[in-house]
Amino acid sequence: MSFTSYAQNFEDVMLWRALKHVKNGFYVDIGAQDPVVDSVSRAFYEHGWQGVHIEATERYAQMIRHARPDEIVVQTAVGDQQGTISFYEIMNTGLSTAVAAIAQKYRRNGLCVREIRVPCTTLDQVLAAYLDREIHWMKIDVEGYERQVINGWTDKRIRPWVLTIESLVPGSFVPAHSLWEQSVLARGYFFVYFDGLNRFYCSVAHPELARAFDRPPNLFDEFALSGKASSPFPSVLNARIATLEEQLGAWRSAGKGGWESEELSRMQRERGELRRDLAESQRQLATQSGLLTKTRKLLDASNAEIALVYGSLSWRLTRPLRWANALLGSLPLPLRRYRERALMLLRLHPREIAEHARLWVVNRPRLATLGRWALAPFFRSRTRLKSGAWRSTVDASEPTPEIASCEKDVSTSAARFLNDMRRAFPRQ
């Protein structure tokens, strides 16, 4: 069954790589938001997993209940104490937060921020109901409220296999994990991966999962894109469009100048520009998806070509040679030296091999006799060869009278051979 990614930053791809061997697993998604768009759990749900969704925003909580009636949805905030807290809802985005300073920054940027009171519970209370079962992954994405969530987790008996926690200050590249990481490590986890937005941790009870986080998502994960994941830029644009539409509605209701109002016209133009920017960003995302598909096709073609090589006749015929080479590589060190010498000879030019062979024979008197017989055809007169041309004591720099007279009658190849002999064996 294929895997389709819905998450914003491929968090589901990384978790699936580590946990795909688990059948019908269980997860806890804190800050679940939409059941499809940017959902980390959606792909797991499609593969038979189920879990618990913690979502403080009523709209998203209802959407999850409607889309997944067989799962548990807890409509509450999570923090370090029970009760009620102020919650800042930013319509139609995943930017809603319980941190007043972050909400104020969004308000200054023109987003519509609505302050509400919501119930709040602790992570201990959320997880207490699942002491008798394994939690395979838990995600914490609460827009700057992560430290409070982790502080409300004191029961060390509950230890999900993998944690993924958003670790940047919302709307920036500023790291925020120093505020809570030591608390995570103290609960029996070790850091394994940072994806540019989230930090991943593995339980010390499952160190074997760490190897799944040694590389980012790539073609070898064999996943498809859902087209439902957003990026921060389109999210902000959608939020800005929603704010403008809300302001336009207020203008219409108040009757301030009607559609001819200059301010109303400006807002309409801005809305049109934002919609064009949003369409352009979506087009770019589609282009990137097309490039990914093209690259995957190239990979498939390469795999097919490799399969053809493995199935070829030459590959089958050379299998004994590969087997012999592997066997020789496992020999003791003294025997491997001979193997290296043999491989070195194979890399030499044929003339170099012949020169090594000639020198080896010349230094062995018994083989020299055989050499004289084998090389006799190069000479026009066999009697001239017997004069001592193959003796290793020959002064090659100044030939004896016998050899000097012999050279007149030998062929060009034999004369070249005698010159080589002089250079190899100078008179002592």
Summary of the structure (lengths in Angstrom):
residues: 428
radius of gyration: 39.4
end to end distance: 81.5
largest distance: 128.1
contacts: 1214
relative contact order: 0.08
helix: 52%
strand: 15%
